[in-house]
Structures are given as C-alpha cells and as structure tokens.
Amino acid sequence: MDDTKPTVAVFRPADERLDAAVELLASLGAEPLPDPMLQVEPTGATPREDADYTVLTSKTGVELAAAGWSPSGAVCAIGASTADALRAAGYAVDVVPEEFSSAGLVDRLADEVAGARVEVARSDHGSAVLLDGLEDAGAYVHETVLYRLTRPADSGVSAERAAAGDLDVALFTSSLTVENALAAADERGVREAAIAGLNDAIVGCIGAPTRETAESHGIAVDVVPDEADFEALARAAVGRARDCR
C-alpha cells in the first residue's frame, strides 16, 4: 500500500477557516496545500431592521452584520454553519432549510412569504436563485451587500501543481472558488493542463451548485457530501483518494 500523504488543495479565505481546514486535513493524514481563492472586503453596509424575515447566508455575513445590529422578524440561516454563527452572536434562529442552498431556502419559505418583507444580507456574489425565488413567491425582497469577495493576487500555486500532475485532491467550497482557481490558472498560462490535472485527481465540491460550476468548465467531480459541510467534504475526498491508491 502507498502510504504517501495525499496532497490536498484547499481554497478557503486566509483566516481562521483556512487554519481550521489545514489542521483538519493534517489530522486526516493529508498534506494540505493552502491556496486561498477568496478574500473578504467589507462594505460597511448595515442590514435593515424592519423586515418580517431576515436571511443570512454565511458565517462571514453574520460576523460583519452583528456589530450594532439586530435582525428582525424570523431569522433564517441558509445552513448549519450560518445558524451556528448566528447563535454564537446571541440570536435565535427560526429557519434552517433541509437542503443547505439558496434553492433549499426558497423551497422552505415559498409558502409563507407572500406579502412579507424579506431582508437578505450577504456577499456581492450571492446567487440570484434566492432573490428571484423569494420574489416569485410574492415577497418584497431587499438585499444588503455586506462584503465583496475578490481573488488574492498571489493565488494559483495549486493550478501549477495540478498542471504538473502533483495534486491528489482539490476541495472546492463554492462556485466562486472554482471560477477563481481557473482565473488564476489562466494568469499562469496553465489552464488546460490544470484542468487535465484536476481530472486525474479527486475533486470534491461542497454542494450541487459548486459541482455544476466545476462540470461546466470541464472538471469531473468525484465527491459531493450529503451534508454541505467542509469537514464532511474533506473526509469524503481524502478517503476516496486513499481508496484509489
């Protein structure tokens, strides 16, 4: 059996999320390759406080909104990690959809938001599915952009490793991480080789939208965990990589 540690590219922002991801991957017997594909630029905007429903879609959004602000109406989290962040900030959480996605949240709220004011506080790269779906259900939707997501200038080491055939696993946690990884590969002149390298590796995506984005760019996806959670993604993908050795 080959006991070499699989090299695993992880694209989380360079904050405690990346630190936790690196620690987790090391505990799983992998060699982490941190290559942040997102950085957070706060806008300073504050969500409205007069809504019937307040929707938060990320832990980052909760942290940026929490200072000096209180959500109004029913507090909705798009998934478990956002709900945990809301509770840690001292807020009760009223709604978490069974499917942790924009579509899942729309499905959960569609029968009850007609005529209601819905505040959606999130990044500038939020899915149109959420806003359009709530409006189609009859809600009056207002969006507050709490932060912008940009790509770090030095990103792309994983693209070169993939292009060289020196990457075993890649863990994509959003459609934007896929798009930014490919943009970084473009900048380094290795896009086609990087995609080929990814297709020789194990590619994990945190959910269906991320998988669809990867596949639309010619990247074969091997792992999508049942739960949209980074730990579940990492464990499944590293396990698959070991099974393939």
Buried (B, 14 or more C-beta within 10 A) or exposed (E): EEEEBBBBBBBBBBEEBBEEBBEBBEEBEBEBBBBBBBBBEEEEEBBBEEBBBBBBBBBBBBBBBBEEBEBBBBBBBBBBBBBBBBBEBEBEBBBBBEBBBBBBBBBBBBEBBEEBBBBBBBBEBBBEBBBEBBBEBEBBBBBBBBBEBBBBEEBBBBBBBBBEEEBBBBBBBBBBBBBBBBBBBBBBEBBEBBBBBBBEBBBBBBBBBBBEBBBEEEBEBBBBBEBBBBEBBBBBBBEBBBEEE
